[in-house]
């Protein structure tokens, strides 16, 4: 298993702010959105630090990663995660029940909790609503329920995703304002697309309008110092100074995997007598450029039409680009040097969706999935 840099102090502080908020943190109960670039450690922090910290405070935590299956309906993934948590609460001897007994002193029957509804109907048409199900969970367990949705911007890809958010808002509004409620329902969404995640809290037509949006606290100098210390302890002598290593980490957009790759290349290729501080910045800049090339190559490999469609979507900067319009077909034809039919465009769009380089924002509306890829695409003409 890869070494994980633990951030227990940050996780404990966030858990306290969420579960036992002071006057200035009470707004977090309206919803919290964390934004940060991909591969900067958000999911690692959630799984290894924040979720354990919340559970140690006695919360029931439900986690779902919408990036785990980008072809699945986001609402289905969230409903599935909630149903699995309900099944665990109803299962005698489950790890979740044992933890609640230990931390909360609950007198749970040997048969587990009984909620009075079929778990497989939760969220289904004519079934138990999320508000009804989550209210019963809070009342029976007498604790907080925290739902964490990773890569939450994918809910924007379908009408069902929007309906899901309003159902979760209904659950929040049914549980949290009650006098003497034994627990609260907390929603946390994280995402790699700052603008799209921000819309979920900023736009008045969104379910969680008014919720709190904060930048994910990326790893910094403490992590870099820890990493250099580990390398020194393992016998690596020719290491860069901490300030130069930190600047390389910034160049690599605070991505731990890329930082490790840069330091590995430094160890393998540093000439005898050379200064690591002179070579690491060059390696970091080269790796950043190479990472961008890899993402853009995915598009190039899909062919000229895919590149033209992606270019139209990227140039739209989030506005509806009209990928199937007559104007779009004319632009594609000019790019590929032949006529392009409407029935060619949809399979091309599907291929771009499968490659995770674009995502659907609604009927006929697509955006670039990853801001890093979008930035690389914008920089390509200048580099060429």
C-alpha positions in Angstrom: 0.0 0.0 0.0 1.3 3.5 -0.9 2.3 5.7 2.0 -0.4 8.2 2.9 0.5 11.5 4.4 -2.0 11.9 7.3 -3.6 15.2 8.1 -5.4 14.4 11.4 -5.3 17.9 12.8 -7.0 19.4 9.7 -9.6 16.6 9.6 -10.4 16.9 13.4 -10.9 20.7 13.0 -13.2 20.2 10.0 -15.1 17.5 11.8 -15.7 19.8 14.8 -16.8 22.7 12.6 -19.3 20.4 10.9 -20.7 18.5 13.8 -20.4 21.0 16.6 -20.4 24.4 14.9 -19.8 27.6 16.6 -21.8 30.7 15.7 -19.6 31.5 12.7 -19.8 27.9 11.4 -23.5 27.2 11.6 -23.9 27.9 7.9 -22.1 24.7 7.2 -25.3 22.9 8.0 -26.7 24.4 4.8 -24.1 22.4 2.8 -20.4 22.5 2.2 -18.7 22.4 -1.2 -14.9 21.8 -1.4 -13.2 22.6 -4.7 -9.7 21.7 -5.9 -7.9 20.4 -8.9 -7.8 16.7 -9.7 -5.1 14.5 -8.2 -4.2 17.0 -5.5 -5.3 14.5 -2.7 -8.9 15.4 -2.1 -10.2 11.9 -2.2 -7.2 10.6 -0.1 -8.0 13.2 2.5 -11.7 12.4 2.6 -11.2 8.6 2.9 -8.2 8.5 5.2 -8.7 11.6 7.3 -12.0 13.4 7.2 -14.3 10.3 7.2 -12.5 8.7 10.2 -12.6 12.0 12.1 -16.4 12.3 11.5 -16.9 8.7 12.5 -14.9 9.1 15.6 -17.3 11.9 16.6 -20.2 9.4 16.2 -21.5 10.4 12.8 -22.9 8.0 10.2 -21.0 8.8 7.1 -22.1 7.9 3.6 -19.5 8.3 0.8 -20.0 8.1 -2.9 -17.5 9.0 -5.7 -19.3 10.0 -8.9 -16.0 9.7 -10.8 -16.0 5.9 -10.1 -18.4 5.3 -12.9 -18.8 8.3 -15.2 -21.3 6.4 -17.4 -23.7 5.7 -14.5 -26.5 8.1 -13.6 -25.2 10.1 -10.6 -28.5 9.9 -8.8 -28.4 6.1 -9.1 -24.9 6.1 -7.5 -26.0 8.3 -4.6 -29.2 6.3 -4.0 -27.1 3.1 -4.1 -24.7 4.4 -1.4 -27.6 5.4 0.9 -29.3 2.1 0.5 -26.1 0.2 1.3 -25.7 2.3 4.5 -29.3 1.5 5.5 -28.7 -2.2 4.9 -25.6 -2.0 7.1 -27.6 -0.3 9.9 -30.2 -3.1 9.6 -27.6 -5.8 9.7 -26.9 -7.3 13.2 -23.2 -7.2 14.1 -22.2 -4.8 11.3 -19.1 -2.7 11.9 -21.3 0.4 11.7 -23.6 -0.8 14.5 -20.7 -1.9 16.7 -19.1 1.6 16.3 -22.4 3.4 17.2 -22.8 1.2 20.3 -19.3 2.0 21.4 -19.3 5.8 20.7 -22.9 6.7 21.3 -23.8 4.1 23.8 -26.9 3.1 21.8 -29.0 0.1 22.9 -29.4 -1.5 19.6 -31.3 -4.8 19.4 -29.5 -7.9 18.2 -31.4 -7.6 14.9 -30.1 -4.1 14.1 -32.2 -1.0 13.4 -35.7 -1.3 12.0 -36.8 1.6 9.9 -40.2 0.5 8.8 -39.6 0.7 5.0 -37.9 -1.4 2.4 -34.4 -0.1 1.7 -34.6 -1.0 -2.0 -37.4 1.5 -2.5 -35.5 4.5 -1.1 -35.3 7.2 -3.8 -37.4 5.2 -6.2 -40.5 6.5 -7.9 -43.5 5.9 -5.5 -41.0 4.7 -2.9 -39.6 6.1 0.4 -38.3 9.6 -0.1 -34.7 10.5 0.9 -36.2 13.0 3.4 -38.3 10.2 5.0 -35.4 7.7 5.0 -32.8 10.0 6.4 -35.1 11.5 9.0 -35.7 7.9 10.3 -32.0 7.2 10.4 -31.3 10.4 12.4 -34.1 9.6 14.8 -33.2 6.0 15.3 -29.4 6.4 15.6 -29.7 9.7 17.4 -26.7 11.1 15.7 -25.6 13.1 12.7 -25.7 11.7 9.1 -23.1 13.1 6.7 -23.4 12.4 3.0 -20.2 13.1 1.1 -20.4 13.2 -2.8 -17.0 13.3 -4.5 -16.8 14.9 -7.9 -20.2 16.4 -7.2 -20.3 18.4 -10.5 -21.4 15.3 -12.3 -24.9 15.7 -10.9 -25.2 18.5 -13.4 -25.0 16.0 -16.3 -28.6 14.9 -16.0 -32.1 16.1 -14.9 -32.1 13.3 -12.4 -29.0 14.8 -10.8 -30.7 18.1 -10.3 -33.8 16.3 -8.8 -31.4 14.4 -6.5 -30.0 17.7 -5.0 -33.5 19.0 -4.4 -34.4 15.7 -2.6 -31.3 16.1 -0.4 -32.2 19.7 0.3 -35.7 18.4 1.3 -34.0 16.0 3.7 -31.9 18.8 5.2 -34.9 21.0 5.6 -36.9 18.2 7.2 -34.3 17.3 9.8 -32.1 20.3 10.7 -34.6 23.0 11.8 -36.5 20.7 14.2 -36.4 21.8 17.8 -34.5 19.2 19.8 -33.5 17.1 16.8 -31.2 14.3 17.9 -28.9 14.8 15.0 -28.4 16.7 11.8 -28.1 15.9 8.1 -25.0 17.4 6.5 -24.2 17.4 2.8 -20.6 17.8 1.6 -19.8 18.0 -2.1 -16.3 18.0 -3.5 -15.2 18.6 -7.1 -12.3 19.4 -9.4 -14.1 22.0 -11.5 -14.2 25.1 -9.4 -16.7 27.0 -11.6 -19.2 24.2 -11.9 -19.0 23.3 -8.2 -19.4 27.0 -7.3 -22.6 27.1 -9.4 -24.2 24.6 -7.1 -24.0 27.0 -4.2 -24.1 30.4 -6.0 -27.0 30.1 -8.5 -30.4 30.8 -7.0 -32.0 28.0 -9.0 -29.8 25.4 -7.5 -31.0 23.3 -4.5 -28.0 24.3 -2.3 -28.0 28.0 -3.1 -26.4 29.8 -0.2 -24.3 26.9 0.9 -20.6 27.4 1.8 -17.9 27.0 -0.9 -14.3 26.8 0.1 -11.1 25.8 -1.6 -9.7 22.4 -0.7 -6.6 23.1 1.5 -3.9 21.6 -0.7 -0.8 20.0 0.6 2.0 22.5 1.2 5.4 22.9 2.9 4.7 20.5 5.7 4.1 17.7 3.1 7.2 18.6 1.1 9.4 18.6 4.2 7.9 15.3 5.3 8.6 13.8 1.8 12.2 15.0 1.8 12.7 13.6 5.3 11.4 10.2 4.2 13.8 10.2 1.2 16.7 11.1 3.4 15.8 8.4 5.9 15.9 5.9 3.0 19.4 6.9 2.1 18.8 9.4 -0.7 21.6 11.9 -0.2 21.4 14.3 -3.1 18.1 16.1 -2.4 16.9 19.6 -3.3 16.5 22.2 -0.7 13.0 22.6 0.8 12.3 26.0 -0.9 13.2 24.7 -4.3 11.2 21.5 -3.8 8.2 23.5 -2.7 8.4 25.6 -5.8 8.5 22.5 -7.9 5.4 21.2 -6.0 3.6 24.4 -6.9 4.7 24.0 -10.6 3.1 20.5 -10.5 -0.2 22.0 -9.2 0.3 20.4 -5.7 -0.1 16.9 -7.1 1.7 14.4 -4.9 2.0 11.7 -7.5 3.7 14.1 -9.9 6.0 15.3 -7.2 7.2 11.8 -6.5 7.7 11.2 -10.2 9.9 14.4 -10.3 12.0 13.4 -7.4 12.4 9.9 -8.8 13.7 11.3 -12.1 16.0 13.6 -10.2 17.5 10.6 -8.3 17.9 8.6 -11.5 19.3 11.2 -13.9 21.1 13.8 -11.8 24.7 13.9 -13.1 27.6 13.4 -10.6 28.4 16.7 -8.9 25.4 18.5 -10.2 23.2 20.7 -8.0 19.7 19.2 -7.4 18.3 22.7 -7.0 19.2 23.5 -10.6 17.7 20.4 -12.1 14.5 19.9 -10.2 12.7 23.0 -11.6 13.4 21.8 -15.1 12.1 18.3 -14.4 8.9 19.8 -12.8 8.2 22.0 -15.8 8.8 19.2 -18.2 6.5 16.8 -16.3 3.7 19.5 -16.2 4.0 19.9 -20.0 4.0 16.1 -20.5 0.9 15.6 -18.3 -0.9 18.1 -20.5 0.2 16.4 -23.6 -1.1 13.1 -22.4 -4.5 14.5 -21.8 -4.6 16.2 -25.2 -3.3 13.1 -26.9 -6.5 11.3 -25.8 -8.5 13.8 -27.9 -6.1 13.6 -30.9 -6.3 9.8 -31.0 -10.1 10.0 -31.4 -9.6 11.7 -34.8 -10.0 15.1 -36.4 -13.7 15.3 -35.9 -13.3 14.7 -32.1 -10.7 17.4 -32.0 -13.0 19.8 -33.8 -15.9 19.0 -31.5 -13.7 19.4 -28.4 -12.4 22.7 -29.6 -15.9 24.0 -30.0 -16.9 22.9 -26.5 -13.7 24.3 -25.0 -13.9 27.6 -26.8 -17.5 28.1 -25.5 -16.0 28.5 -21.9 -19.0 26.8 -20.3 -21.7 28.5 -22.4 -23.9 26.2 -24.6 -21.8 25.6 -27.6 -24.4 24.2 -30.0 -22.5 21.1 -31.0 -25.2 19.8 -33.4 -26.1 23.1 -35.1 -25.7 23.9 -38.7 -23.0 26.4 -37.8 -21.2 23.7 -35.8 -21.4 21.3 -38.7 -19.9 23.9 -41.0 -17.0 24.5 -38.6 -16.3 20.8 -38.3 -16.3 20.5 -42.1 -13.8 23.3 -42.4 -11.6 21.6 -39.7 -11.6 18.1 -41.2 -11.8 19.1 -44.9 -15.0 17.3 -45.7 -18.8 17.5 -45.1 -19.9 16.3 -41.6 -23.3 14.8 -41.0 -25.3 15.2 -37.8 -25.3 11.5 -37.2 -21.5 11.5 -37.1 -21.4 14.0 -34.2 -23.2 12.1 -31.5 -20.9 9.1 -31.6 -18.0 11.5 -31.5 -19.5 13.3 -28.5 -20.0 9.9 -26.8 -16.4 9.0 -27.4 -15.2 12.2 -25.7 -17.6 11.4 -22.8 -16.1 7.9 -22.5 -12.6 9.4 -22.4 -13.7 11.7 -19.5 -12.5 14.8 -21.3 -16.0 16.4 -21.5 -19.1 16.0 -19.4 -22.8 16.6 -20.1 -24.3 19.7 -18.4 -27.8 19.2 -19.9 -29.5 18.4 -23.1 -27.1 19.3 -25.9 -24.8 21.2 -23.4 -21.3 20.0 -22.8 -18.2 21.4 -21.0 -14.6 20.3 -20.5 -14.4 18.0 -17.5 -11.0 19.0 -16.1 -9.8 22.6 -15.8 -6.2 21.3 -16.2 -7.1 19.9 -19.6 -8.9 23.1 -20.6 -5.8 25.2 -19.6 -3.6 22.9 -21.6 -5.8 23.2 -24.6 -5.7 27.0 -24.4 -1.9 27.0 -24.1 -1.4 24.6 -27.1 -1.5 27.2 -29.9 1.1 29.4 -28.1 3.4 26.3 -27.6 3.0 25.3 -31.2 
